[in-house]
């Protein structure tokens, strides 16, 4: 049976046997993903296993009514799983579990406060929002800023990459990684980034539409671009 026939059989009968047949038919995506994310010091077998987790998620959650072909859908999920793994693996300092949890709280607090106060929150405000000492917020920032930030502009020729045509040198795989990074942004940040770089709106126009000042738009834009930089680094 072809891979499409195996997928159709699984959609009709989501048995474990049919699922395993689909996994076997598309396991080449795991090899491809592992090659893309291989770094010095990383284990190829580990990357393949991480990619396999993404493939299992894709097969399990696939909706036959989606217009996106399964292969493209699965590839995006595999890339996302590998991207998050490599980003965590390559930290100069491996974070303890408690620090990882605090980092998530920190990011949520920054996003929440940025919207509430219309600017980048102070360390004291973040600490109060998280109900932790200021010194702990400083520690989280120190660990987070220990990683390398790579400029998208330096890599792609534009501040966002703008999902340019292939003749600019950005591959389809890289576009997918960039799309995943954009999708990880908060709704307001994503609106600002896409409004500016995809729709060509000025900061003043974005401010009018979102009910924010140009200065607020500028600050939110910078924060969003930093997040994207770190995601694609």
N, C-alpha and C positions, 0 to 999 in steps of 0.2 A: 504493500500500500504506500502511496505517496504521503508526504508530510501533511498535505491538505486533507487527504482522506482520513488520516489518523486523527487530525484535529476535529473533523466533522463527526467521527465516531465518538470522540470524547465528549463533544458538545451534546450529542444525543444520549450518551450514557456515561456519566461522570464516575465510572468505576476506577478503582486504583490501577487495574490492568491497563485500561485505556489511557489513564493519566501518565503512567510510566512509559507507555509507547510514545506519547507526544514528547515527553522529556528526552527520550533517547533520540528522537528525530531532530530535535533542536539543540542538542547539547553542544553543537559546534559554536553556538553563541557564547558559551562559557569559555571555550578555548580562545575565541576572538577577543573577548573582554579581558581575559587574563593577560594576553599579549599586550593589549593597549595600556594596561595599568601596571605592567612590570616595572619595578624600580630597583635600584641597588639595595640589596638587603632584604627584599621581599621574597617570599617563597611562592613559586609558581603554583604549586599544588594548593596552597592556602587560597590564592586568588581564584582558582577554579572552583573551589568549594564555596567561596563567597558568592561567585557568579551563579553557581547552581542554586543557591538559596533564592536569588533573584528570579531565576527561571521557574522554580517551583511556585513562587508567589504569582508570577505572571500566568502560569497555567491554571492555578487554582482560582484566581480572581478574574480570568478572562471572560468578558461578556461578548457573546456571539453577535450581539446587535451593534457592536462598535463598528464604525466605518474604517478604523485603523486596522490594517492587516496584522495578524497575530505576530508575525516575525518582527515587525517594527515596534509593536507594543511591548513584546518581550525584551527587545534590545534596550529600550528605554529603561525598563525595570532593572535589567542586569547592570546597565551602566550606573544607575542610581545606587544600587547596592554596593558596587565596587568603589564608587566615588566616596561614599560615606566611610567605607572601611579604610581606604587608603588615606583619607584626610585624617582619620583618627590615628592610624598606624604611624604616620610620618610626623606626629607631634614631637618636637624636641624633648618634651617631658611627658611621659605617659601619666595621664591623670588618674588618681584614685577614683573609685566609683562615686564617693561622696562629692568630690570636686566636679565630676561630670554632671551630677544632678544639680549642683549649685550653679554651674555654668548655664544650664538650661533655664533656671530661674532668673539668672542675671539677664539673659537675652530677652526673656519675656518681660522683665521689669523695664528694661531700656525701651523696648517697643511700646509698651503701655504708657510709660511716662512721656515719651517723645510726642505721642498723640495728645496726651492730656495737657501738657504744658507748652507744646508748640516749639520745643527746642531740645537740644541734647541735655538730658538731666544731669545734675551734679552727682558726685559720689555720695554725698549725704542723702540725697533724694532716693537714689537707688538702694542704699542701705536700708532706709526707712521702708521702702516698698517691699523689700525682701525680708525685713525684720531681722537683719543681721548687723554685726558691727561694721563700721566703715573700713576697718583694717582688713576684713575678709573680702570686701569688694575690691580693695586695692590688690589683694593677693590674686583674685580671679582675673583681674585685668592684666597683671604681670604675666601670669601663665598664658593667657590668650594672646598677648602681644609678643610672646616669644617665638611664634611661628612666622614664616616668611610670607609676605603679601606680594603677589605678582600683579602688575598693572595689566588690565585687559587692553588698554590703549596701546601699550608697548607690544603686546602679542598680536593684536588683530588690526590695529590702525584706527580704531575708534573707541570712544569711552565705554561703549557697551558691547562692541562687536557687531551689533545690529543684524546678526545672523546673515552675514554677507554672502554674495555669490561665491561659488567654488573658486573662481579665478583670483580671489583675494588670499587664498592659502588656507582658509579655515575649512577643515573637513566636515563631512556630515556627522561623524561621531562627535567632533568637538562642538558642533552646533547643538547636538542633543544634550551634552553636558552643560552647555551654557543655558539652554532652555530649562533644565532641571534646577539650575542655580536661581534663575529668575522666578520659577514657580515656588521656590522655597521662601521667597520674600513675603512679608505681610501684605495684605490687600492694598493698603495705601501706598506702600513703597513700590509695589509692582505697578500700580496705576501711574505713579510719577515717572518711573523709569521707562515704561513702554510709551507713555504719553510724550515724553521728551525725545526719545531716540527712535521710536517706531512711527509716531504720528507727527513729529516735528513741532510740537507745541512748545512755546516759550515758558519760562518759569512763571511769568506774570499770568499767562493764560491758564496754566495749571492751577495757580493760586486762586484765580477767579472761579474756576470750576469746582475746586475742592474747599473753598471757603478759608483759605490760608494765605498768609502774606508771602511775598517772594522770598524773604529771608527764611521763613519756615520751610518752604519748598526746597531751597538750596541746601539746608541742613539735612532734611530727610533724604534728598538725592545723594549727598555725600555718604550718609550712613548706609544707604542701600547699595551703592557701588562698592563700598568696602566689603560688605557681605558677599557680593558677587566675586570680587577679587579673591577672597579667601576660598570660596567654593571651587573655583576653577584652577586654583594654584596647584 
